[in-house]
């Protein structure tokens, strides 16, 4: 009885806020089996390197992996060298554009550098599913699942109903991800709640290959800075691991107050006691700004160091609380006098001349602290010290001749 409670407590710690399928008791039983057999559990986490950079949303799964790693279990990071060329259709109403093998390889290399911020890479087995999926007998594999099963995936049925195209390769994606679990004989697969169908496909396939079906650990999706949709670079609401410390801190400070606790829960790495205390503090009226400052410092310390975190916080306070100009900012060279709308567009502070006019009309553009109200204004060549062009409270560029 004591051992059972011990394994259940360990399972609870490993799961954190995740949903375990079939249930938490199955994870406790799998931990007990592994101990009896004197072997570590084989824990799988797959990433399709469809872009070059990771964001905080990716670290939710990586932190779960770290919990298993710290307890001596075997971590398998599956790079989707094959599946990234197809594109995961999850949550999409159109097919993803295909990637070349070269693009995937480049993205994968940058992924691994960023993953090392969370995981001890010396204790991670990195595999590429192109090594087996490029050779698999797809007809034999497809015979293990029915079209009805594949069409039951969320999103597929709605696309068919809306008479939107659904590629055959998209139908095969869950099957290929499931076969990855067979190849590495996974005990557990970790993924977001949106990966439920794909991970359960691994459970379906493994018994066909005389393997015990893997457990699914489904983690909550981190909502982005807009407070509405999941964090995604394509939604423009992400905090990237390669963002500068100043960018990370500024983005954290702009989070909706409702996202403070979820961010602490999913990406801060603080122990449960601190999380409980934070909830009590906020409920008792603690200023949310202070909690965001704490979160910003924690994240930057994890990805850089404590001194850098303190500097980023001090710089944010200098610029935003004291309304001063930042010490470091990008520069933009001028070779001749320029119209303000052209300058805003060419410097990247506005995406178009039309947006530049809107920014000016809204009172969001300043030159050396003076508001610009005329969209036809001509900006002269700056003096040797430069001229500060500012948009809103956060964007600054030094104009130099």
N, C-alpha and C positions, 0 to 999 in steps of 0.2 A: 504493500500500500504506500509506504514511504517513497519507494523508488518511482511508483506511478505518479505521485504528486510532484516529485522532483522533475521528472521529464515533462510534465504538464507545465510546470513553472518555466522551465527552459524554453519550451515551445512558445509560451506566451511572450517571453522576452524577445525571441527571434522574430516572431510575427509582427510585433509592434502594432501598428494600426492597419495591418494587412488583413484581407479575408483569405482564409485557408480553405481550399477545396481538396477533398470532401469536407473536412472540418479540423479544428485544432487538435482533437484527440488523435487524428491520424498522423499529424506531425509529431506528437509525443510518442506514438507507437513507432514511427520511423526512426526517431532518435534512439529509442530503446533497442531496436533491431540492429542499428549501426554499432551501438556500444557492445552488444552481445557478440557481433561478428568482428569486433575490433577493427572497424574500418570507418573512414569519414564518409559523410554523405556527399553525393555529387550534385552540386547546385549549379543550375544553368541560367545564364542571362544572355539574351541575344540582342545585338544592336545592328541595324541596317545603316551603314554610313552614307546616308543620303545627303548630308551636308558636312562641312568641314569642322564645325564647332558644336560643342555640347553646351546646354544651358542647365540651370538649376533643376528643372523638371527631370532631367536624366539622372541627377544625383540621388533621387529618391530610391531608385532601384539599386544604385551602387552602394548606398548606405546599408540597405538590407543585406547585400552581399558581404559587406564588411563585418556585419554581426556574425554571419556564419564563418567567415574567414578567421575572426578572432577566437572562435571556438574550435579551430582546427579542421574545419570541413574543406572539401576540395571545390574550388571555384572554377567554372568553365565559362569563359567569355567567348560567345559565338559571334564572330564577325560575319555579317551577311554578305559575303563577297558575291554570292550567287543571287540571293533573294533581293538585295538592294537594286539589282539590275531589273527586277520585276516591279518592285515597289509595293509596300504593304497597303492594301486597299482599305484598311480599318478606318472608319470614320470619314470616308471620302465619297463624294458623289461623282467624281471623275477619276479616270485612271491616272496614276502618277506618271510623269515623263520618265522614260527609261534612262539609266545612267550607263556610261561606258565602264569597262573593267578598269581603265586607267583612273577615271574619276573616283571610283569606289576605293581603289588602292590608296590614292592620295588622302581621301577623307579618313580612311581607316587609320593611317599613320598618325594623323592629328588627334583622332579619338583616343588612341592608346596613351599619348602624352598627357591628355587631360584626365583620363581615368586614373592615372597614377596619383592624382591629387587626393583620391579617396581610398583606393585599394593598394595593398602591397603587391606590386606586379611580380615580384619574385615568387609569390605563392599563388599565381593565377595561371591557369592553362588557357592560352589563347588559340582558338582554332578558327578556320575559315570554312564556311559551309560550301564554298565552291569546290573544295577538295573532294566532296562526295556527291553533291547534288549535280555536278557536271557529268557524273558517270552513272547516276542512278537509272534503273529501268523504270521509266515513268509509267509505262502501261501496267506493270505489275503493282507498282505502288498505288496507282489510281484505282486499281481493282479492290483495294481495301476500304474504300469509302464510296458512298453513293452520292449522286448529284443532289438528292434531296437533303442530305446532311450538309453539304457545302452551301446550298442555297438558303439554309436556315440561319446563316451568319447575319447578324445585324448589319443593315446597310445594303446587302445584296437584294433582299426582297423589296426594299423601298425603292431601289434604283430600277428594278424591273417594273414595279408598279407605276413609276413615273416615266416609264419607257425611255430610261437613260441607258446608254451603252454599258455593257458589263463584259469585259474581256475574259476569254477562257483562261488566260494566264493569271488573272486576278482570283478566279475560283481555285486555282491550284496553290495559291500562296499559303493558306493555312496548312495544307497537306505537306508542303515542303518544310515549313517551320516545325511541324509535328515530327517529321522524319529526322530533323536535327536532334531531337530528344532521344530518338532510337540510337543514333550514331554515338552519342556520348553516354548512353545508359543513365540518363538523368534521374535522380531521386526527387528533385524539386526544381520547378522552373519559376523564376521571378519575373513579373511584368506588371504593367499598369492594369487597371480594371478594364480598359478598352481592349486588352489582349486576351480576355477570357476565352473566346472561341478558339483562337490560335493555340493557346496553351492546352486547352482540353483536347485538341486534336492530337497532341502528343500522348495524352492519357489513352486515347482511343487506339493509337497505332502500336504502342509498346507491347501489349499482350499478344499481338500478332507475331511478334519477334521474341516471344517467351521472356519478356521483361515485366517486372512489377510496374504498374502505371505510376507515373510521377505525380507528386502533389503540386497543386497550383498555389502560388502565393501572389495574390492580386493586391497591388498597392494603390492607394488613392492617387488621383491625378493632381498635380500641382497646378492651381489656377494661376494665370499670368498676372501681370501688373495691372491689367484692366479690370481685374476682379470678376470677370465674366466667363472667359473661355480658358481652356487648358493652355499652359505655357507652350508657346510655339514661336519659332523664329518667323514663320510665315505670317503669323498674326501680329507681329511687331510688339509682342507683350512679354518678351523674354529677358532674363538676366543671364548673360553668357559667362562661362567660366573663363573665357579669354578677355572679357571686358576689363578695362583698367580699374584699379581700386576706387578711383573717384567715380567712375561710371556705376560700379556696383553699389556704392554707398548712396549715390543720388537716386538710383532706381529704387532701392529699398525704402528710402525716405518718401517716395511717391506712392508706395503701396496703399490701397484702401485699408482703413483701420480693421475691417472685418477679416483681412488676410493675415494679420499679425500672428494669431495663434496657429493657423494651418502652416504657415512658413516655419514657425518655431518647431512644430511637431514633425514636419517632413524633411527639412533641410538644415536645421541649425546644429544638430548633433548634441543638444543639451540633454542631460539625464532627466528622467521622469519627474524627479522631485523639483527640479528647477522649472519644468514646464507647469507643474501643478501650482507652484508658487506664483508664476507669471499670470496664470488665469485668475488667481485670487487678487493679485495686484491690480489687474486691468478692471476686474469687476468692482474693486474698491475705489476706482477713480484715478488710477495712475495715468499720467499723460501718455497717450499712444506714441507721441513723438519720441519719448525716452525709450520705449520698447523697440521702436524701429532703429534707433541709434545703436542699441545693444545688439540687435540682429545684424545690422550692417557691419559692426566691428567683428562679430563672431564669424561671419562668412569670409570677410577679407583676411582675418587671422588664419582661417583654415587653408585658403588658397595662396596666401602670401606669408605674412607674419604679423605679430601684434603691433610692432612699430609702424608698419605701413597702414594698418587699420586705424591707428590713432591719428596719423597724418591725414588720411582721407576724411575722417570725421572732423578734424580741425579745419580742413580746407572747405568742406561743405558748410560748416558753421560760419566761416569767414565770408563766403560768397552769399549764402542764403539767409543767414540770421542777421549778419552785419551789413548785408547788401554791398559787399566789396567785390572788386574784380578778382578773378582767380589768378594765382601766381603763374601757372602754366596754362597755355592755351595754344591751339593750332594757329598757324599764320597763313595769310593769303597774299600773294604778290600782285601789285598793280603796276602796270607800265604806263598807264595814262588815266586821266580822269574817267570815271565810269558812272553810268546811271545806277541809282540805288537798287532798282529791281534786277538789273543785270548782275550787280555785285552779289545780291542775296542768292540768286540762282547759281552763279558760277562758283561761289564759295561753298555751296552745299547747305547753306542755312535755309534755303527754300527749294522745293522740288521743281518749281516752275515759276515763271514770271507772274502768273495769276495768283499763285499762293503768296508770292512776295508782296503783291498789292494788298492781299487780304491781311497779311501780318502787319503791314504799315497802317491800314485802315483800322485795325484792332488796337493800335497803340503799342504793339509789341516789339518795335524796332528802335534801337538807340545807337547813336554815334557818340563815343566818348561821354556817355551818360545823358546826352540830350535826345529827347524823343524826336523821331523822324515822322513827320505827318504828310509830307509831299512825296507821292509815288514817282514824280518826274524829277526829283532832286538829283543833282549831279554831285558825285563825291570826288573831291580833289585828291591829287596825289598826297599821301600822308607824309608827315614830318619824319625825321630820323627815328624818333622814339616809337613811331607807329600810331595808328588810330584803332580804337577798340570798337568793333561792330558787334552789337548784342541783339539776340532775339530771345524774348521771354526772360525768364530768370536763370536759365541753365546753359544757354548756348552763347559762347564768346569766340570771336576770331580777331586776331591782331592783323590789321591791314598794314603791309609794309611796301615801300617803293622798290 
